[in-house]
Every structure is written in C-alpha cells, then in structure tokens.
Amino acid sequence: MAAIRTARDEDAAAIHAIYAPSVLDGVATFETGLPGVEAMRERLRARLQHYPWLVWEEAGEVLAYAYAGRFRERAAYDWIAETSIYVRADAHRRGIARRLYGGLLDVMQLQGITQAVGVITLPGTASVEMHEAMGFTPAGVWRQCGYKLGQWWDVGVWQKELQVAANPPAAVTPFPRLPPVQLQALLESRR
C-alpha cells in the first residue's frame, strides 16, 4: 500500500539514490557533485525545522520525495516557498508526482504559506506540464543562468497562489508545529 509521510533520517540513502541521476546526468538540479548520504540527512533535518519534506513510500521503499524551502532570505519573503520533487526513474508516469506534490502544497497552505514557486530547467517539458496541470503559471525566465553538462541552460519560474494573502499576514507555522491529526488527514487524502 502507498503512503505519503514525513521523511525520516533513515530515508536519506533512498533519497540520495533518487537524487543522484539528476546530479550526475541531468539538469533538474544544478548541483554537480553528489552530496553523500550523511549530507542529505543533514539537509533533511535542517529543512524539517521549518518546511515539509515528504516521501512517497510503497512496500517499504521510498519512490519519490518532495520538499519546500525558503525562497529568499529577507523576512518579507516568509510567505513564499520554493518547491522541489524527485521521482525514482522506475516510478515515473504513475501519477505519484502529482499526488505527492499535491500533498506538499496542501501542507504548505496549512502552514500559512501563500505562494509556491517551482524553478524548472528548460525545456523541462514533463515538469512544466505537471506544474501547469496543478495550477502553476509562468512567472519568468532566467536566461542562460546555469552551466552544466557542457552547455548553458535557461531556467523558468512557475508560481501558484496557495491562498489569498491577508493584510497583515499571520506568521507562517513551522512544519513541526502543525497539528499531527490534521497533517495526517491531509496526506492520507492524497494517496
């Protein structure tokens, strides 16, 4: 049975394995060297102090992960977060990405985050299609901003309003402070 759940320390090796092809052979990330399992575990711990990091698990195996993170450092950006998702190669085209990403967006909304931003190396057709199917709209292109695998790449930005921004806004709730029962119900609804 499939489950969406919060990532745990012991998921670091599976997460690293899912991420590795994008680092070594792809452009979904501009990271060019593998971080290692322990570094991935530290990233996971650091991110979970404020933002969600979710995994899709089937039969005890992590097949995908998605997380949110700080968009920019200034306090005025507290209500917008950048999102990322990676799916194991043998789990593509099964609808996992949309369900897991939907769960991530639901959790971000519960936190009080008002905007989600997806940053996509272009052309990134599958990622663009998924984001647009989930209600993201194009917000701009950074031209030739990343050099990887022997060429320059453009990066597109897609944005989705998760909720109307209040004026003044309430503080964003850190991920660990979300009500566990409400969080679990949200995630179960996306399986």
N, C-alpha and C positions, 0 to 999 in steps of 0.2 A: 504494500500500500504506500502511496505517495504522501509525503508530509512537507509542509513549509514550516521551518522553525528557525530560531535564532542560531547563528553559527556559534560553535564552541571551540575551545583550544584544540581539541582532538581532530577538528576538521581541517587544520592548517595544511596537512600533507595533501589531502584531496583537493583543496582549494588551489594550492601551489601547482599541482599537476594539471588542473583545468586551465590555469593561467599561463603556464609555460609555453604552449604553442603560440599564443598571442605575442609573447615577448620575443621568442626566437624566430618565428617565421611569419608573423602577422603585423598588422598596424592598428589593431583595436586599442593597443596601448603604445605609447612612445617609449616605454621603458625598454632598454636594450640589453640588460643583463638580468639573469634570474636572481630574485631576491633571496631565495632559500626558504626552507620551511620555517625556521625559527623567526626570520624577519617577517614572514607572512603572519605568523602567530602574533607577533608584536603589533603589526598593523591592525589585525583583527581586534585585539584588546584595546588599542588606542581608539579606534573608530567607535566601538561599542560603548564608550564612555558617554557619547552624546547622540550618535546616529545608529540606525538599524543596519545590521549585516545579516542577511537571511540566506538560508540554503534550501535547495530542493533535494529531498532525500527519498530514495526508493530502495527497498530491501537492504537497508543499512548502508547504502552508497550515496555519496553526495554527487549529484549530476549537474548542478548549477548553483551559482551564488549571485546575489545582488546586494548592493550596499549604497548608502548615501553618504555624502561627506560635505564638509564646508566648501562653499563656492568661492568666497574671498574672505580675507582676514578681518576686515573692518566690521565693527558692530552693526552698522546699518544693513549688512547682508545677512543677519541672523535668520531671516525668514525664507531664504532661498538655499537650496542644496543641490549639489551635482550628484547624479546617479550613474551607476555602472552595473553591468550584468555580463556574466560569462557562463556559457553552457558547454559542457563536455561534448566533444565532436560527435560521439555516437548517440547523443541525446537531442540533436538538432531536429527541427521540423516535427516536434511532438506537442507543441503548444506550451511547453514548460516555461519558456522565456516570458510569454505574455502573462501567465498566471503568477509566476514568481515576481515579475516586475509590478504587476497589479497589486500584489500584496505589499511590496515595498512602498508604493505610492500611497496605499491606504494607511500604512503605519506612519509615513511622513505627515499625512494630513492629520492623523490623530495627535501627533506631536505639536501641531500648530504651524508647521511649515506651509507657506503659501504658494511657493513656486518650486518646480523641479526643472533641472536643466540637464539635458543629455548632450554630451560632446562626442561627435562621431567623425572619425577619419573618413574622408570622402574618396571614392563614391559610397562605400558602406551601404549598399542597396538594401540588404536584409535588415540592418539596424534602422535605417531611415524608414523603411516600410513598417517595422514594428512600432517605432516611436509615433509615427503619424497615425497608425491604427489605434493607438492608445490616447490620442488627443493632443499630442505634442505638435507644435507649429514651428516652422523655421524662424530663427531669430538672428541669423547672420552667419557669415563665413570668414574664417581667418585664413588668408591666402598663404600658401607655401610656408607654413609655420613650423612644420616638423620634418626633419630629415632622418629617414630610416630606410634600410634595405636598398640603399643606393639611389634614392630619389627623394624629392620634396613632396610633401603631402599637404593638401588643404584640409581644414577641419571645420565642420559645420556645427552649429549650436541649435538645438531644439529646446523649446520651453513649453511647460504645461502649468497652467494655473490649477492648483490643488484646492484652493478655497479663496474667497474674497478676503482681501487684506483689511483688517479692522484698523480704525484710526482713533486712538493709538492702539497698536497691537499688543496682545498679551505675550509674555515671554514664551519661547519655544520650550516644550517639556523635553528634557533629556530622555533618550530612549530607555535607560534603566528605570526611570520613574513612571513609565506607562503602567496602567493597571493590568496585571497579568491576565486576568479573565477576559478583559476586553481585547487585549492583544491576541490571545489565543483564538478567540472567536473570529477576529478579522482574518487571521492566517488560515484557519480551517475553512473559511468560506471561499478561498482561492484554490483549494486542492482540486 
